[in-house]
Amino acid sequence: MESKQISVNINLGNIKRLEIFFKNILSDDLNMIAPFFYLYDLRTWSDHSNSQNKFDSVVKSLELNSDSSLEKIYKKLIEQLHHTLNWMLNKLQEEN
């Protein structure tokens, strides 16, 4: 991103820096980065007992029922991550 004169605060987390890449380099106006945030929120939920709201938000964002199994939730998330990574690959190939 330096070669494109895009400054990135080194104190930002990895996903936030990836979000800047998606917005500024890949012109992500579809929020394709979202599955990475969902994955982070699920990790936070699994580590902290007071994070049920993160879990509920991810389930809602994935358009699943609140009583969905973890298997179903992660399967849907993996599908979205796969879609995002394919989208990113296509965007990068367009530039070459």
C-alpha positions in Angstrom: 0.0 0.0 0.0 3.0 2.2 0.5 3.6 2.2 -3.3 0.1 3.6 -3.7 0.7 6.3 -1.0 -1.9 4.8 1.3 -0.8 5.4 4.9 -1.7 2.7 7.4 -1.5 3.2 11.1 0.8 0.4 12.4 -1.2 0.3 15.6 -4.2 -1.1 13.8 -5.1 -4.7 14.0 -4.5 -7.0 11.1 -8.1 -7.2 10.0 -8.5 -3.4 10.1 -5.4 -3.1 7.9 -6.8 -5.8 5.6 -10.0 -3.7 5.5 -8.0 -0.7 4.3 -6.5 -2.8 1.6 -9.9 -4.1 0.5 -11.3 -0.5 0.4 -8.3 1.3 -1.2 -6.7 -1.3 -3.4 -9.6 -3.6 -4.3 -12.3 -0.9 -4.2 -14.5 -3.1 -2.0 -17.9 -1.3 -1.8 -19.7 -4.6 -1.1 -18.2 -5.2 2.3 -16.5 -8.3 1.1 -14.2 -8.1 4.2 -17.1 -8.9 6.5 -16.5 -12.7 6.9 -13.1 -12.0 8.4 -14.7 -9.8 11.0 -17.3 -12.5 11.6 -14.5 -15.1 12.2 -12.8 -12.7 14.6 -16.1 -12.1 16.5 -16.6 -15.9 16.8 -13.1 -16.3 18.2 -13.8 -13.5 20.7 -17.1 -15.1 21.7 -15.5 -18.5 22.3 -12.8 -17.0 24.5 -15.0 -14.6 26.6 -18.1 -15.4 28.5 -19.5 -11.9 28.1 -19.5 -11.9 24.3 -22.9 -13.5 23.5 -23.8 -10.3 21.6 -20.9 -11.0 19.1 -22.2 -14.5 18.5 -25.7 -13.3 18.0 -24.6 -10.6 15.6 -22.6 -13.0 13.5 -25.5 -15.5 13.3 -27.8 -12.7 12.2 -25.2 -11.4 9.6 -24.9 -14.9 8.2 -28.7 -15.0 7.9 -29.0 -18.1 10.1 -31.5 -18.9 12.8 -30.4 -18.2 16.4 -30.6 -21.9 17.2 -28.3 -22.9 14.3 -25.6 -25.5 15.2 -22.0 -24.4 15.4 -21.4 -26.7 12.4 -23.9 -24.9 10.3 -22.6 -21.5 11.4 -19.0 -22.3 10.6 -20.0 -24.0 7.3 -21.8 -20.9 6.2 -18.8 -18.7 7.3 -16.4 -20.9 5.4 -18.5 -20.5 2.3 -18.5 -16.7 2.7 -14.7 -16.7 3.3 -14.2 -18.8 0.2 -16.4 -16.4 -1.8 -14.4 -13.4 -0.5 -11.1 -15.0 -1.2 -12.2 -15.8 -4.8 -13.5 -12.3 -5.2 -10.1 -10.9 -4.0 -8.2 -13.2 -6.4 -10.3 -12.1 -9.3 -9.8 -8.4 -8.4 -6.1 -8.8 -8.2 -5.9 -10.7 -11.5 -7.9 -7.9 -13.1 -5.1 -5.5 -12.2 -2.5 -7.6 -14.0 
